[in-house]
Each structure stands twice: as structure tokens, then as C-alpha cells.
């Protein structure tokens, strides 16, 4: 399957860490947000899943953490966006 979008950052999941996969993903996306690697609109959930090779539920849960933290907002029918400070 051909990936439609490349992420502007790298996600690396380590099996040897006790941290859950979704928490690793959330942490890495949080770091990318803080570093200015991501601005505006995030890739769609399916593009994110396709680019990382992770399960959709893992990505959804990681994004949910960032939404709960107030870093990302979702707009139904439009997508996921970096919340402006």
C-alpha cells in the first residue's frame, strides 16, 4: 500500500520500554509539537496510521491523550489541528 502522506517527524516505538505504545506515540508527537515540527493541521487518522504502520486504535488513543492535554483539537468533518497557545 502506498502512503499518501509523510509525517513531518519520526515515530519510533520501542518494545523494550515498559511505556504503552500509545503513550510513546503521544510523547513523540508532543515533543514534535513543542519543537515546532508540526503546525496547523495534523495528518488524518488514517494517514497517520498508514505512515507509522501502527494500529488505528493505538493512534486514536495517542491523539486522544493530546486532545485531553489541550494540545490538539478535533473538528468533526475537518480534521485534527494543533491548538494555538
C-alpha positions in Angstrom: 0.0 0.0 0.0 1.3 3.4 -1.0 1.4 6.0 1.8 -0.3 9.2 0.8 1.5 11.5 3.3 4.8 11.5 5.0 4.8 12.7 8.6 7.0 15.7 9.4 8.6 13.8 12.2 9.6 10.2 13.0 7.7 7.9 15.3 9.8 5.1 16.9 8.1 2.6 19.1 10.3 0.5 21.4 9.1 -2.8 22.5 11.6 -2.9 25.3 10.1 0.0 27.2 7.5 -0.5 29.9 5.6 2.5 28.5 2.5 1.6 26.5 2.7 2.1 22.7 0.1 4.8 22.6 1.9 6.7 25.4 5.2 6.5 23.4 3.4 7.9 20.3 1.7 10.7 22.3 5.1 11.6 23.9 6.8 11.8 20.5 4.0 13.8 18.9 4.0 16.1 21.9 7.8 16.6 21.5 7.3 17.4 17.8 4.6 19.9 18.7 6.9 21.6 21.2 9.8 21.6 18.8 7.7 23.3 16.1 7.9 20.3 13.7 4.1 20.3 13.5 1.9 23.3 12.8 -1.7 23.8 11.7 -3.4 20.6 10.5 -2.3 17.1 11.5 -2.4 14.2 9.1 -5.7 12.4 9.1 -6.0 9.4 11.5 -5.8 7.0 8.5 -2.8 8.8 7.0 -1.1 8.8 10.4 -1.8 5.1 10.8 -0.6 4.3 7.3 2.6 6.3 7.7 3.5 4.8 11.1 2.3 1.2 10.5 0.5 1.3 13.8 -3.0 0.1 14.6 -5.7 2.8 14.2 -6.8 2.3 17.8 -3.3 3.0 19.0 -3.0 6.2 17.0 -6.6 7.2 18.1 -5.7 6.7 21.7 -2.4 8.7 21.4 -4.3 11.6 19.8 -6.9 11.4 22.5 -4.2 11.9 25.1 -3.1 15.1 23.3 -6.7 16.3 23.0 -7.2 15.8 26.7 -4.0 17.7 27.3 -5.3 20.6 25.2 -2.5 20.4 22.6 -4.7 19.1 19.7 -8.3 19.8 18.8 -10.5 17.8 16.6 -13.1 19.4 14.3 -15.7 16.8 13.0 -15.6 16.6 9.3 -12.4 18.8 9.0 -9.6 17.0 10.9 -7.2 17.4 13.7 -5.4 20.7 14.4 -2.6 21.9 16.6 -4.2 24.1 19.3 -2.8 27.6 19.4 -1.3 28.7 22.7 
